[in-house]
Amino acid sequence: MREDLIINQMWDKIRNLENEMLLIRSGEIAKHGVATKEDTAIKVKVGAFVCPGSTGNYSVTGVGFKPRYVEFFVSRHLEGVALICHGWMDYNGNQASQSIGFSTVPAGHSSCNATYCISFENQNGILFMRAVYVSMNSDGFTINFDTVNANYTIYWKAVR
């Protein structure tokens, strides 16, 4: 029953992220309460990148501000199993991620990790990719991959 609650919460987060992306793309964000003064403005930017082909630091630039919070999302459907990873990091270096596998047989899989901002694994616990917070930069952020799989797109949302 707890896994059902977690799964429903993850789908809610996915729907919210998709809605935010649509609002930002359509230029509607100004209609939804974003302050206009630079010092009090809430800024949100979304983007995506393909997991790098080698381990080490990976920097995302062009965000336009130094984020206070970055959220990550990865999804894949493999061999009849829907896999989702949701992770985050903040400017203090706090981070966590959760990997969930949805399947009818076996019943599913869920793992949480408070050491990595991205930790994506399958229903058998096989790790596909993993990254840790490095820094928030004036125009983006940097993470460090210790496990990579270049077949996956990582979606991100940065907030200031």
N, C-alpha and C positions, 0 to 999 in steps of 0.2 A: 504494500500500500504506500509506503514511503517513496518508493521509486516512481509510482504514478504521480505523486505530488511533485517530485523533482522534475519529471518529464514535462508535466503541465507548466511548471514555472519556466523551464527552458524554452518551450514553445512560445510562451508569452513574451519572453525576452527577444526571441527571434522576430516575432511579429512587430514588437515595438521598434527594434532596430530597422526593420524593413520600412516601417512607416516614417521613421526619422529620415532615412535615406531618401524617400520619395519627397518629403517636405523640403529637404535641403536642395535636392536636384531641381525642384520646381520653383525655387525662390520664395516659397511660402513661409519660411522660418520666421521672417520679420513679423508676420501676422500672429505669431504664437508666443509673444511675450519676451522676446530677446531685447534686453536693454540697449539703448543706443550710445550711451557714454562708454568710451573705451575702457575706463578703469572698472566699470561694473558690468561690462558686457559678458554674457555667456557665449562662448564660441564653441561650435561643434563642427568637426570635419570628419568625414568618413572616407575610407579608401580600401584598397586591397593590394596584395602582392603575392606572388608565387613563392612558396618556401624556397630558400636558397639551396643550391646544390652542394654546399659545403658548410661545415660547422664554423662557428666564430661569430663576431659581431655583425649585426645587420641594422643599418640606420634607415629610418623613414624620414624623408625631408619633404618640404613643400607644404607642411601643415599650416603654416602662417602664424603660429603662436607656440609658446611653450606649454604643452599640456599639463594639466594637474591629474588627469586620469585617462587611461587608455583601456578600451575593452576589445577583446579578440573573439572571433567566431570562426570555426572551421566545421564543415559538414561533408560527409561522404557516404555513399551507399555502396557497400561491398558484400558480395556473396549473400544477399538477402538480409543484410543487417544495415540499419541506418545508424551512422556514427555521428556524434556531435561533440565538439569541444567548445567550451565557453570559458574564457579567462580574462583577467584584468590585472592592472598594475597602477599604482598611484605615485605621485612625485616624491613620497617618502620612502619608496622602495617596497612598500607592501604589495603583495601579489598572491594570486591563487588561480587555480583552474580546475575544471571538472570535465571529465570525459564520460559520455553516456553512449551505450550501444542498445538499440531497440531491435528486438527480434522475438519471434514466437517460440523458436527453439534454438538455443537455450532461452531462458526467460528474459535475459537482458543482462546488462553490465553497467556499473557506475563506479567511478573512482574520483576522489577529490585530492588535490595536491596544493598545499600552502607554500611550496617552495618555488614553483614555476608559474609564470604568467600564461604559458602555453604548455600543455601536456596532453597530447592527443594519442590515444591508444584504442585498440580494437576490443571486442568483447572477450577476447582471450588474454587481455593484458599485454599484448605485443605493442611496443611503443613505436609510433610513426614519426613523431616530431616532438621536440621539447625545447623551450626557450626560457630564459630568465631575464629579469629587468636589469638594465645597465644604467640608463639615464634618460631624463627628459631634457630635450635640447631646445634652443631658442626657436627652432623651426621644425620640430618633430620629436622623435624619440629613438632610442637604440635598445635593442635586445640582443642576447647572445644565445645562439643555437648550439646545443651539444648533441642533438639528434636531428637529422633532417630527412625529408622525403620531398623531392622537388615536384611531385605530382599533386600537391595540395595548394589551393588558394586560401590565404588567410585574410579575412575581412577584419577591419579595425574601425573603431570610433574613438576619436580624441576629443577631450572636453577641457575647456579652460574656464 
